[in-house]
Amino acid sequence: MEDTVYKEFLELEDGHWWFRGRRTIFISLLDRFVGRDPEGDRMLMDVGCGVGGMLEPLEQYGKAVGTDVTFQGIKHCSDRGFPRLLASHGPLAPFRDESFDCITAFDALEHIEDDVGTLREFYRMLKPGGIIVASGPAYQFLYAQQDKNTHHFRRYSRSVFTSRAKQAGFKIEQASYINFWLFPLILPTVLLQKLMQKLRPPPPEQDGSNIGIPVNPVINTVFGAIFRSEATVLRYVSAPTGHSLVMVARKPK
């Protein structure tokens, strides 16, 4: 990603409704499918750790290693005191077979051209019975300037997202769209933005993300509560549509 986006994420990850909502969902899934063990020997890897927003929560489940393809991301994580970091490209991870109990890829696979090859590397590095938790942006028709600024190769449908994991050998435990309550508001907003960008292309120097657009504090609080509530829904059902995707998959024993 552009360094501008890294800096935006660093400033906003604690309070912005989008970060808070997705973090609640991810932690809920980790609680259900992995289980907390902060003092144990379990090893986890967060691929595409960015500025480290999920590294601290992951320490509740074992020893977490953060990897990112950019040195900017690794430096931000190092400055925050995270001890286990490595600059690494997804399909070329320098770890032994069966090294990890859990691998997370939160909005990471869309940044990697060979996503299936990366998932095969996850499979190789996971112990039998190991879990991946991955998320990504939904629907290719929503691909816009935001995706270009954050260096996305693609957006996914749920069927494509899960089929890539199955190609790598994984068994799907749960796959769902997320950010579904707010999707009726997000969908026309993104389509309008795409139309405006087509009519008046943004200047090349415009390299921020949509997350950096200022949000009224009251709206931020309301949207955050709405998004976080989806974690409870996902305990019982998977949503048929939404702005993003999440998937839990297991390497067979």
Secondary structure, 3 states (H helix, E strand, C coil): CCHHHHHHHHHHCCCCHHHHHHHHHHHHHHHHHCCCCCCCCCEEEEECCCCCCCHHHHCCCCEEEEEECCHHHHHHHHHCCCCCEEECCHHHCCCCCCCEEEEEEECCHHHCCCHHHHHHHHHHHEEEEEEEEEEEEECHHHCCHHHHHCCCCCCECHHHHHHHHHHCCCEEEEEEEECCCCHHHHHHHHHHHHHHHHHCCCCCCCCCCHHHCCCCHHHHHHHHHHHHHHHHHCCCCCECCCCEEEEEEECCC
